[in-house]
Amino acid sequence: MNHYDAVIIGAGIAGLGVAGLLQGRGLKTVVLEKSKTPGGRSKTYELPGGWKVDTGTHCVDLGKYSACATLLRKLGKEIAWSRNLEGFMFYDGGTWKPMTEYLALSPKEIRKLAEMENWIRQTGDEEIDALDNVSLTKFIEEKVSSPRIAEFVKTVGMVQTTLTEADIISAGEFVAIYRDSLRLSSRNNFPFDNVRMPVGGIATMIGAMAEAYTEWGGALLPGTPVRRVNVKLGGLMEAVTDNETFRAPVAVIAAPIWHMLKVLSMEEMSGFVPEWTVRMRGFERETSASMGFTIGTKAPLFTSPCYLSARRLPDMDLPLQILGHSLFDDTIAPPGHMVAFMGACCTPAQAIDKDFREKTLAAFWELLKKMFPSMEADLLWKHDGFYVGIDGLSRSPGMTGRYRPPVYLPEVPGLYFAGDCYTGRGVGMNAAANSAMICADTILKQFNTTTKTIRKEESQ
Ligand SMILES: Cc1cc2nc3c(=O)[nH]c(=O)nc-3n(C[C@H](O)[C@H](O)[C@H](O)COP(=O)(O)OP(=O)(O)OC[C@H]3O[C@@H](n4cnc5c(N)ncnc54)[C@H](O)[C@@H]3O)c2cc1C
């Protein structure tokens, strides 16, 4: 019998998180995942010769203090974290410069930056909520007098959100993420020093979540795509797969909006929540994108455990993000070798435009050869590609904080959502983990364990 207390669609961070938290509280749950392996956008691929390569940089903002780490602890798991990020380096006029040298702030500007950071450190949640509909450009106009500090703020916003322009970055999300970094940092001159990666790649974190879930008796079914979710108000929700229909009073769609729209009928939903339906359709392509290279080399191209960036790449007009993953974790490459991610943030439209992409990747590779003159001689393998949908729904004005699509719609009791497109702050994976915890808490408040039904009167 395919009757459960909750059926969860998707085994990414959010799906595994919600499922584990519910299963741990005694609910009988099942996770249906279309891929052959769990992890969603957070996966690690093993290549012959001892390489473990992540789908992307997969830096966990705040490391052991992150929402991901909190979720793991709630699931009864701890993992080992890599060495921490030690700084930013910027590409400027043909050379790499440490952040302080690149910004070259005057003593007055240093005081101004400290004032801005003090303001951010002390900002309350209500002030942040009020900034969710404000762009980072507007925030800079009001709070930042120096062009060089403005440049720094734009770069941090770009790194946090993978969005190319300050105009489309939410000031609320920028301040919320920056505030946590400042409050938890032990350094004065670099607040992002808690950024770390799971040792062994992001699969270590996914593996721990999946293990917690199955150890508690959860049913994880990879290779089981859900074709349709049928909403049955007052009855059992249905998740229909190719071979079976799974029924439960609770259905959680733990997949990004662009996948959710494929399994949930918007015609049907418009009868219950017409405005939500219009918003969701409009959000299908509101996400971040990137193109670039993952490479393996027989010697390190650089040795600083820093984030390498440029607000705009020369001649390409796109922002740069480079991370030498193996500089933080000795277990993911053969000794003395390097795994590095080299990405240019772009818009989804640019990423899917084949001509633009081919020209940009060719120009980018030529530029990288100039940036790292030993690269071609040391290159062992190279993957190029693009990704649309990096961090879920864009962290743009009017889409963060209380504006984010909710995990629960009071008009449709029993149907829930989790992941980096729904309520939950933070950089990608932390947003997914936060959303999972909010979603599970909401379900546990509303689920009547005796009657196995949802209490309709309580809302989010
Ligand atoms: C290249 C790249 C680099 C990134 N770098 C970082 C980083 O450095 N730091 C950071 O914090 N974040 C990063 N992210 C973002 C991070 O990967 C995501 O925020 C996070 O993995 C989202 O988790 P999720 O559970 O919300 O969604 P997902 O991981 O997308 O999980 C959704 C799951 O649902 C499944 N699914 C969808 N439809 C169905 C269906 N019909 N039936 C069954 N299953 C279905 C999918 O297969 C998937 O497994 C990066 C992402 C990418 C792509």
The ligand as a Gaussian input file, in Angstrom:
#p B3LYP/6-31G(d) Opt

LIG

0 1
 C       26.953000      25.251000     -10.731000
 C       26.359000      25.544000      -9.380000
 C       27.134000      26.120000      -8.388000
 C       26.585000      26.384000      -7.130000
 N       27.384000      26.905000      -6.142000
 C       26.871000      27.115000      -4.910000
 C       27.695000      27.594000      -3.856000
 O       28.900000      27.796000      -4.012000
 N       27.117000      27.814000      -2.641000
 C       25.795000      27.585000      -2.415000
 O       25.326000      27.785000      -1.284000
 N       24.989000      27.138000      -3.405000
 C       25.497000      26.885000      -4.637000
 N       24.692000      26.418000      -5.640000
 C       23.238000      26.318000      -5.374000
 C       22.842000      25.004000      -4.700000
 O       23.299000      23.919000      -5.466000
 C       21.323000      24.980000      -4.586000
 O       20.878000      26.148000      -3.937000
 C       20.797000      23.786000      -3.785000
 O       21.391000      22.583000      -4.205000
 C       19.271000      23.731000      -3.949000
 O       18.749000      22.620000      -3.269000
 P       17.202000      22.277000      -3.404000
 O       16.964000      21.064000      -2.593000
 O       16.401000      23.490000      -3.116000
 O       16.943000      21.970000      -4.958000
 P       17.581000      20.881000      -5.936000
 O       18.983000      20.601000      -5.566000
 O       17.321000      21.364000      -7.319000
 O       16.713000      19.575000      -5.653000
 C       15.476000      19.347000      -6.272000
 C       15.369000      17.851000      -6.577000
 O       14.075000      17.592000      -7.104000
 C       14.208000      16.614000      -8.116000
 N       13.016000      16.677000      -8.969000
 C       12.608000      17.700000      -9.765000
 N       11.477000      17.373000     -10.408000
 C       11.137000      16.128000      -9.991000
 C       10.074000      15.242000     -10.311000
 N        9.127000      15.571000     -11.198000
 N       10.040000      14.039000      -9.703000
 C       11.006000      13.671000      -8.812000
 N       12.054000      14.474000      -8.496000
 C       12.112000      15.670000      -9.079000
 C       15.489000      17.012000      -8.828000
 O       16.013000      15.941000      -9.599000
 C       16.368000      17.382000      -7.632000
 O       17.079000      16.253000      -7.148000
 C       25.219000      26.118000      -6.890000
 C       24.437000      25.538000      -7.899000
 C       24.996000      25.241000      -9.124000
 C       24.124000      24.611000     -10.177000

